[in-house]
């Protein structure tokens, strides 16, 4: 009995076609979403992995940046050996290194976001006529609850998030179609190619979905249509290819399981998971109450094939993510996607019981809120884009590569931290940018007050740091702070003499870098104390060409002047 209900893919009455007006609303929504995400992406500067992957390209090709297919193959083999074999990274790099206009990458991001919304609507709609309303509901839910902060809309990051999400959702739609009837042979062939690409696109999506398909097959006692088996086998082949990358296992084995995490951050970035857990408790309580009243035979929710696949995918993704990288927004996005699809499946029959007028009014209000929200986000991102263009122009004109200026760190809470900013405070971006543009320049952005540092001040800091006879405090010079961290205060900023800085990656390679992360305890002059705060050491050049290290606390509430600074995790070099 359970398996028969499980095998059903659409509820009664769901096969009624969508009205012309409904189709118009759906495609208008798709175009609107594509426009919004494309404009958003268009004004996001290249950050982090957008430079780190081209650096890997240069390493694999002897420092050559120009695109060719043999060099693309070299990069693919190299990345597979040291990191991963994700198709989305290869698509991004083919477009990036071929120097395609940035709007082409933004178009991919825009279409991925739009078709993710359309596919989720297809998957979760109780009836075809409800598709426009479910699309709007899912779009709003995705906008206000998914893990967008901390650079998710960076170009390569969005290729790792929106593109595989959209492809995975439409693969599930394809499987639902196969479960309800046979596909024509040409469509099956095209579907097989698409299934392989979906398995290859990203292991974070392929492994959970593969486990979900296995659970569904087990519940069905392996009695599925032969076309289902073909698509599943091809999907598994693609997943096996991406999972078998040596670099992936090397990277996974380097993850510190059980490392301390910020619970508040994890809960904030995984709201769909929290809501799904609460919904499951409520539904279970209602079910128990109904059984107590003798109404257990009246099933108010019938699981469909994709409900089981998605639910199992959520469980597997949650186990993997919360064991390995619970604070990573891109990893939590995978959990949020499967949790949301599961939740909308559970609520499939709720909205259809409400009056149609009420539902349409709510959908209109939700759509208006989404548009107004993204207008503000895109306006903010455009300002950040202009700021980044000015920074890069100043870097190109600077003899040392260092830019002395303030830039946007804190963001308005009205944006829900969707815009991409503060990348000049992240080690991945600083190190990758300096590696991508090798030479004598040291690219960094530091506060304007540091521009007045002189060679005499640098010499005095080095003598003071080494315990020289001229180590007493001098007016107008940097003041050495207590705490044993060899840190000086200059105005409200923290600096130290230049030191060799290295990082050891999961490949075991120790590399000299331009910045690295540290943890410090801070005692401010006004009595405030901040313990074990994430910070970044950033090498920069003075106007005289001398090298120093700037220490930037990552949290905006940590501000000078300071009394003492001490290391929580002492750097090895």
HUGIBEL-V963663 format. One record per backbone hydrogen bond with DSSP energy under -0.5 kcal/mol. CO is the residue of the C=O (numbers start at 0). NH is the residue of the N-H. E is the energy in kcal/mol with one decimal. If there is no record, write none. Layout:
co=CO nh=NH e=E
co=CO nh=NH e=E
This chain:
co=0 nh=4 e=-1.9
co=1 nh=5 e=-2.5
co=2 nh=6 e=-2.0
co=3 nh=7 e=-1.2
co=7 nh=304 e=-0.9
co=10 nh=13 e=-2.0
co=12 nh=15 e=-1.0
co=13 nh=127 e=-1.0
co=18 nh=22 e=-2.6
co=19 nh=23 e=-2.2
co=20 nh=24 e=-2.2
co=21 nh=25 e=-2.4
co=22 nh=26 e=-2.6
co=23 nh=27 e=-2.2
co=24 nh=28 e=-2.3
co=25 nh=29 e=-2.3
co=26 nh=30 e=-2.4
co=27 nh=31 e=-2.3
co=28 nh=32 e=-2.7
co=29 nh=33 e=-2.6
co=30 nh=34 e=-2.4
co=31 nh=35 e=-2.4
co=32 nh=36 e=-2.6
co=33 nh=37 e=-2.1
co=34 nh=38 e=-2.4
co=35 nh=39 e=-2.4
co=36 nh=40 e=-2.6
co=37 nh=41 e=-2.3
co=38 nh=42 e=-1.1
co=39 nh=42 e=-0.8
co=40 nh=43 e=-1.6
co=42 nh=44 e=-0.6
co=46 nh=49 e=-3.1
co=47 nh=50 e=-2.1
co=47 nh=51 e=-2.2
co=48 nh=52 e=-2.3
co=50 nh=54 e=-1.8
co=51 nh=55 e=-1.9
co=52 nh=56 e=-2.2
co=53 nh=57 e=-2.4
co=54 nh=58 e=-2.3
co=55 nh=59 e=-2.4
co=56 nh=60 e=-1.2
co=57 nh=62 e=-4.1
co=58 nh=61 e=-0.8
co=60 nh=63 e=-1.4
co=67 nh=71 e=-2.1
co=68 nh=72 e=-2.1
co=69 nh=73 e=-2.1
co=70 nh=74 e=-2.4
co=71 nh=75 e=-2.4
co=72 nh=76 e=-2.5
co=73 nh=77 e=-2.3
co=74 nh=78 e=-3.1
co=75 nh=79 e=-2.2
co=76 nh=80 e=-1.3
co=77 nh=81 e=-1.3
co=78 nh=82 e=-2.8
co=78 nh=83 e=-0.6
co=79 nh=246 e=-2.4
co=85 nh=89 e=-1.3
co=86 nh=90 e=-2.5
co=87 nh=91 e=-2.2
co=88 nh=92 e=-2.6
co=89 nh=93 e=-2.3
co=90 nh=94 e=-1.7
co=91 nh=95 e=-2.9
co=92 nh=96 e=-2.8
co=93 nh=97 e=-1.0
co=94 nh=99 e=-2.0
co=95 nh=98 e=-1.2
co=96 nh=66 e=-0.5
co=100 nh=103 e=-1.7
co=100 nh=104 e=-0.8
co=101 nh=105 e=-2.2
co=102 nh=106 e=-2.0
co=103 nh=107 e=-1.6
co=104 nh=108 e=-2.1
co=105 nh=109 e=-2.7
co=106 nh=110 e=-2.7
co=107 nh=111 e=-2.2
co=108 nh=112 e=-2.4
co=109 nh=113 e=-2.2
co=110 nh=114 e=-2.7
co=111 nh=115 e=-1.7
co=112 nh=116 e=-1.6
co=113 nh=117 e=-2.1
co=114 nh=118 e=-2.5
co=115 nh=119 e=-2.4
co=116 nh=120 e=-2.0
co=117 nh=121 e=-2.3
co=118 nh=122 e=-2.2
co=119 nh=123 e=-2.0
co=120 nh=124 e=-1.7
co=126 nh=129 e=-1.6
co=127 nh=130 e=-1.5
co=129 nh=133 e=-2.5
co=130 nh=134 e=-2.6
co=131 nh=135 e=-1.9
co=132 nh=136 e=-2.4
co=133 nh=137 e=-2.8
co=134 nh=138 e=-2.6
co=135 nh=139 e=-2.6
co=136 nh=140 e=-2.3
co=137 nh=141 e=-3.0
co=138 nh=142 e=-2.4
co=139 nh=143 e=-2.1
co=140 nh=144 e=-1.4
co=141 nh=145 e=-1.2
co=144 nh=270 e=-0.7
co=145 nh=147 e=-1.8
co=147 nh=151 e=-1.2
co=150 nh=153 e=-1.9
co=153 nh=157 e=-3.4
co=154 nh=158 e=-1.8
co=155 nh=159 e=-1.5
co=157 nh=160 e=-0.6
co=157 nh=161 e=-1.6
co=157 nh=162 e=-1.3
co=158 nh=163 e=-0.6
co=160 nh=164 e=-1.6
co=161 nh=165 e=-2.6
co=162 nh=166 e=-2.3
co=163 nh=167 e=-2.5
co=164 nh=168 e=-2.3
co=165 nh=169 e=-2.1
co=166 nh=170 e=-1.7
co=167 nh=171 e=-1.9
co=168 nh=172 e=-1.9
co=169 nh=173 e=-2.2
co=170 nh=174 e=-2.2
co=171 nh=175 e=-2.1
co=172 nh=176 e=-1.9
co=173 nh=177 e=-2.1
co=174 nh=178 e=-2.2
co=175 nh=179 e=-1.0
co=176 nh=180 e=-0.6
co=177 nh=180 e=-0.8
co=183 nh=187 e=-2.5
co=184 nh=188 e=-2.4
co=185 nh=189 e=-2.3
co=186 nh=190 e=-2.8
co=187 nh=191 e=-2.2
co=188 nh=192 e=-2.0
co=189 nh=193 e=-2.4
co=190 nh=194 e=-2.5
co=191 nh=195 e=-2.0
co=192 nh=196 e=-2.1
co=193 nh=197 e=-2.3
co=194 nh=198 e=-2.0
co=195 nh=199 e=-1.8
co=196 nh=200 e=-1.7
co=197 nh=201 e=-0.5
co=199 nh=86 e=-1.6
co=200 nh=87 e=-1.5
co=201 nh=204 e=-1.3
co=201 nh=205 e=-2.4
co=202 nh=206 e=-2.1
co=204 nh=208 e=-2.0
co=205 nh=209 e=-2.7
co=206 nh=210 e=-2.2
co=207 nh=211 e=-2.2
co=208 nh=212 e=-2.6
co=209 nh=213 e=-2.0
co=210 nh=214 e=-2.3
co=211 nh=215 e=-2.2
co=212 nh=216 e=-2.4
co=213 nh=217 e=-2.2
co=214 nh=218 e=-2.2
co=215 nh=219 e=-1.7
co=216 nh=221 e=-3.4
co=217 nh=220 e=-1.3
co=219 nh=222 e=-1.3
co=221 nh=223 e=-1.0
co=224 nh=228 e=-1.7
co=225 nh=229 e=-1.9
co=226 nh=230 e=-2.4
co=227 nh=231 e=-2.7
co=228 nh=232 e=-2.6
co=229 nh=233 e=-2.4
co=230 nh=234 e=-2.4
co=231 nh=235 e=-2.5
co=232 nh=236 e=-1.9
co=233 nh=237 e=-2.0
co=234 nh=238 e=-2.5
co=235 nh=239 e=-2.7
co=236 nh=240 e=-1.9
co=237 nh=241 e=-1.9
co=238 nh=242 e=-2.4
co=239 nh=243 e=-1.7
co=241 nh=244 e=-0.9
co=244 nh=247 e=-0.6
co=244 nh=248 e=-1.3
co=245 nh=249 e=-2.0
co=246 nh=250 e=-2.5
co=247 nh=251 e=-2.6
co=248 nh=252 e=-2.2
co=249 nh=253 e=-0.6
co=250 nh=253 e=-0.7
co=251 nh=254 e=-1.2
co=254 nh=256 e=-1.2
co=255 nh=258 e=-1.5
co=260 nh=262 e=-0.9
co=261 nh=265 e=-2.3
co=262 nh=266 e=-2.5
co=263 nh=267 e=-2.3
co=264 nh=268 e=-2.2
co=265 nh=269 e=-0.7
co=266 nh=269 e=-0.6
co=267 nh=270 e=-0.6
co=269 nh=272 e=-0.5
co=269 nh=273 e=-1.8
co=270 nh=274 e=-2.9
co=271 nh=275 e=-2.4
co=272 nh=276 e=-2.2
co=273 nh=277 e=-2.1
co=274 nh=278 e=-2.8
co=275 nh=279 e=-2.6
co=276 nh=280 e=-1.8
co=277 nh=281 e=-2.2
co=278 nh=282 e=-2.9
co=279 nh=283 e=-2.3
co=280 nh=284 e=-2.3
co=281 nh=285 e=-2.5
co=282 nh=286 e=-2.3
co=283 nh=287 e=-2.6
co=284 nh=288 e=-2.3
co=285 nh=289 e=-2.3
co=286 nh=290 e=-2.4
co=287 nh=291 e=-2.3
co=288 nh=292 e=-1.3
co=289 nh=294 e=-2.9
co=290 nh=293 e=-1.6
co=294 nh=297 e=-1.4
co=296 nh=298 e=-1.4
co=297 nh=299 e=-0.5
co=300 nh=302 e=-0.6
co=303 nh=307 e=-1.6
co=304 nh=308 e=-1.8
co=305 nh=309 e=-2.8
co=306 nh=310 e=-2.4
co=307 nh=311 e=-2.4
co=308 nh=312 e=-2.2
co=309 nh=313 e=-2.4
co=310 nh=314 e=-2.1
co=311 nh=315 e=-2.5
co=312 nh=316 e=-2.6
co=313 nh=317 e=-2.6
co=314 nh=318 e=-2.1
co=315 nh=319 e=-2.4
co=316 nh=320 e=-2.9
co=317 nh=321 e=-2.5
co=318 nh=322 e=-0.9
co=319 nh=323 e=-1.5
co=320 nh=324 e=-1.7
co=324 nh=327 e=-1.4
co=326 nh=328 e=-0.7
co=327 nh=331 e=-2.7
co=328 nh=332 e=-1.6
co=329 nh=333 e=-0.8
co=330 nh=333 e=-0.7
co=330 nh=334 e=-1.1
co=331 nh=335 e=-2.8
co=332 nh=336 e=-2.6
co=333 nh=337 e=-2.1
co=334 nh=338 e=-2.7
co=335 nh=339 e=-2.3
co=336 nh=340 e=-2.4
co=337 nh=341 e=-2.1
co=338 nh=342 e=-2.5
co=339 nh=343 e=-2.9
co=340 nh=344 e=-1.6
co=341 nh=345 e=-2.0
co=342 nh=346 e=-2.0
co=344 nh=347 e=-1.1
co=346 nh=349 e=-1.7
co=346 nh=350 e=-0.9
co=349 nh=352 e=-1.3
co=350 nh=353 e=-1.5
co=354 nh=358 e=-2.1
co=355 nh=359 e=-2.5
co=356 nh=360 e=-2.2
co=357 nh=361 e=-2.4
co=358 nh=362 e=-2.3
co=359 nh=363 e=-2.2
co=360 nh=364 e=-2.3
co=361 nh=365 e=-2.5
co=362 nh=366 e=-2.6
co=363 nh=367 e=-2.1
co=364 nh=368 e=-2.3
co=365 nh=369 e=-2.3
co=366 nh=370 e=-2.4
co=367 nh=371 e=-2.6
co=368 nh=372 e=-2.4
co=369 nh=373 e=-2.5
co=370 nh=374 e=-2.0
co=371 nh=375 e=-1.7
co=372 nh=376 e=-2.1
co=373 nh=377 e=-2.9
co=374 nh=378 e=-2.1
co=375 nh=379 e=-2.2
co=376 nh=380 e=-2.7
co=377 nh=381 e=-2.5
co=378 nh=382 e=-1.6
co=379 nh=383 e=-2.0
co=380 nh=384 e=-2.4
co=381 nh=385 e=-2.3
co=382 nh=386 e=-2.0
co=383 nh=387 e=-2.3
co=384 nh=388 e=-2.4
co=385 nh=389 e=-1.9
co=386 nh=390 e=-2.1
co=387 nh=391 e=-2.6
co=388 nh=392 e=-1.9
co=389 nh=393 e=-2.3
co=390 nh=394 e=-2.2
co=391 nh=395 e=-2.0
co=392 nh=396 e=-1.6
co=393 nh=397 e=-1.7
co=399 nh=441 e=-2.9
co=400 nh=443 e=-1.0
co=402 nh=404 e=-0.8
co=402 nh=445 e=-2.5
co=407 nh=421 e=-0.7
co=411 nh=414 e=-1.6
co=411 nh=416 e=-0.7
co=412 nh=415 e=-1.4
co=414 nh=417 e=-1.8
co=418 nh=420 e=-0.6
co=421 nh=424 e=-1.5
co=422 nh=425 e=-1.5
co=425 nh=429 e=-2.2
co=426 nh=430 e=-2.7
co=427 nh=431 e=-2.0
co=428 nh=432 e=-2.8
co=429 nh=433 e=-2.1
co=430 nh=434 e=-2.0
co=431 nh=435 e=-2.3
co=432 nh=436 e=-1.4
co=434 nh=437 e=-0.6
co=440 nh=442 e=-0.6
co=441 nh=443 e=-0.6
co=443 nh=402 e=-2.7
co=445 nh=404 e=-2.1
co=446 nh=449 e=-1.4
co=447 nh=450 e=-1.9
co=448 nh=451 e=-1.2
co=449 nh=452 e=-1.3
co=453 nh=457 e=-2.0
co=454 nh=458 e=-2.5
co=455 nh=459 e=-2.2
co=456 nh=460 e=-2.4
co=457 nh=461 e=-2.2
co=458 nh=462 e=-2.2
co=459 nh=463 e=-2.8
co=460 nh=464 e=-2.6
co=461 nh=465 e=-1.6
co=462 nh=467 e=-3.4
co=463 nh=466 e=-1.2
co=467 nh=470 e=-0.5
co=468 nh=470 e=-0.7
co=473 nh=476 e=-2.0
co=478 nh=488 e=-3.2
co=481 nh=564 e=-2.2
co=486 nh=480 e=-2.8
co=487 nh=494 e=-2.7
co=488 nh=478 e=-2.7
co=489 nh=492 e=-1.6
co=491 nh=559 e=-0.5
co=492 nh=489 e=-2.7
co=493 nh=550 e=-2.4
co=494 nh=487 e=-3.5
co=495 nh=548 e=-2.4
co=500 nh=512 e=-2.3
co=502 nh=504 e=-0.6
co=502 nh=510 e=-2.7
co=504 nh=507 e=-2.4
co=508 nh=504 e=-2.0
co=508 nh=510 e=-0.6
co=510 nh=502 e=-2.2
co=513 nh=538 e=-2.9
co=515 nh=536 e=-2.9
co=517 nh=534 e=-2.8
co=518 nh=567 e=-3.0
co=518 nh=568 e=-1.2
co=519 nh=532 e=-3.0
co=520 nh=565 e=-2.0
co=521 nh=529 e=-2.6
co=522 nh=562 e=-3.5
co=522 nh=563 e=-1.6
co=523 nh=526 e=-1.7
co=527 nh=523 e=-3.1
co=529 nh=521 e=-3.2
co=532 nh=519 e=-2.1
co=533 nh=553 e=-2.7
co=534 nh=517 e=-2.3
co=535 nh=537 e=-0.5
co=535 nh=551 e=-2.8
co=536 nh=515 e=-1.6
co=537 nh=549 e=-3.5
co=539 nh=547 e=-2.3
co=541 nh=544 e=-1.8
co=545 nh=541 e=-2.9
co=546 nh=497 e=-0.8
co=547 nh=539 e=-2.5
co=548 nh=495 e=-1.8
co=549 nh=537 e=-3.0
co=549 nh=551 e=-0.6
co=550 nh=493 e=-0.6
co=550 nh=552 e=-0.6
co=551 nh=535 e=-2.0
co=554 nh=557 e=-1.6
co=556 nh=558 e=-1.0
co=560 nh=524 e=-2.7
co=562 nh=481 e=-1.2
co=563 nh=522 e=-2.2
co=564 nh=484 e=-0.9
co=565 nh=520 e=-3.0
co=567 nh=569 e=-0.6
co=568 nh=518 e=-0.5
